[in-house]
C-alpha cells in the first residue's frame, strides 16, 4: 500500500514558496487524493508539477495506484490555516459548533483564531472566533 507519509514528503519537496498542502489521503485501494493551493493563482500546470513529483517518487512496479491532484474547490471547507490566510480581506462562510452560520469579512488570522466583521440587525460587529469554536469555514461565493 502507498504510504501517506511518503506522498506528503514528495509533495512538500515539490511545493514552491507560497504554495501549501491542504490535504492528502490514501485509501485502502491505493487511491491517492491530493489537494494543494497557493497564495497566488495555482494553475493546472502547478497541479501537473506536483503530480509528476509524486509519480516519479513512487514505484508503480511495487504498488499500483490512482493519483488525483487538484486545488480545493470553492465548496470545500478549510482544512489548514494557510487557507484562512489566503482569504484575508474576502468573504467567508463560518459555521459554528452550535450550528449558527455567519457570512463575514475575514479581517485577520493568528495562531488561535480569526478576526471577522459582519452585520447583525443592521449593526456592524467585529469579533474574534477561536478555531475550536468553528465547525466549518469555506469561501463565500457571490454571484
N, C-alpha and C positions, 0 to 999 in steps of 0.2 A: 504494500500500500504506500502511496505517496505520502510523505510526511509534511504536515502543515508548516512545521518549523523550518524545514528546508526551503519550501516555497517562499515563505516570508523572508528568509535570508537572501534568496535570489532577487526578490522584488526590491528589498531595501538596497541591495548593491546596484540596482539599475535605476533607482529613482534619482532625479536631479534635484538641485536646490529648489526649494519652494514647491516640491511635489511631496505627496504623502500617501501612505497606505490607509485605506478606510476599513477594509475588511478582506479576509481571506478564509475560505473554508474548503475542506477536502472531505467529500462524502465517502462512505464505505465502498462505493462503486468507482472510486477514483475520479469523481467529477470535481475539478478544481475551479472554484469561483473566486475571482479577484476583482476588488473594486479599488481603484486608485483615483486620485484627484490632484489638483494643484491650485495654487493661489491665483495663477493666471489661467488662461484658456488651456484646457487639457484636451488635446486632439486625438483623433483616431490613430495618427502616426505615433503619438506617445503611448497609446494602448498597445500598438503593434510592437514598439520597442520593449515594453515590459513583457509582453507575451514571448517575444524572441529570447529574452534573457532567461525566462523560466524554461522554455523549451530546450535551450542549449545547456541548461544546468541539470536537467533530468534525463535519465536514460530510458527511452521507450522500449528498448530491448529487455529491460528488467521489469518495468511497470508500464502497462498501457494506461493512459489517462485521457480525459477530455478536459480541455482548458478553455475558459472564458475569461477575458479581461475586459473590463468596462469601467466607466465612471458611474457613480451612483446617480440614479435618475432623480428628478425633482420630486418624485413621490416617495423617495426613500428617506427614512428617518436618520438623523445624525447619529454617528457611532463614535466619532473621535473629536477631540477638542479643536483640531485644525479646521473642521467643517464650520464650527461656530465662528472661528476667527475669519474664515473666508467670507462669511455673511455679515460681518460688522457693517453697519450702515444700510442694511437691507431688511425687508420684512420677513419675519419668520412666524410659523405657527407652533405654539408651545402647548402641549397637553400635560397638565399637572397630574400628579399621582392621584388626586381626588377626582379626576375626570374633567375638570374645568379646562376650557380651551381659550387661549389668548392669542390674538393676532397682534404682533408688536414689531416695533423697530428695534433691532439689535444694536445696542449702543457700545457695549464693550464686553470683553471676555477676560476672566482671570482663572487662577487655579481652582477656585471654589465654586464659581458660577458665572452667571451672565447678568448684565445690566440691560433692562429693556424699558421702552417707553410705549405707552398705548393710551387710548381714550376709553374711559368708562363713565357712563352717564354724563357725557359732554365735559368731562374733567380729564385733563392730561395727567397721567400717572407715570412716574419713573420708579422702577422697582428693581431690586436685586433678587434674582432667583438662584438658589443653590442647586447644583446638579442633582443632589439627592431628592429634591422636590419635583423634578421634571421626569415625567414618564417617557415622553417622546417630543422631538423637535424636528421640523422639516422646513424647507423654504416655502414661503407663501407665494403663490403664483397669482398674479393679477392679469386679467385679460382685458 
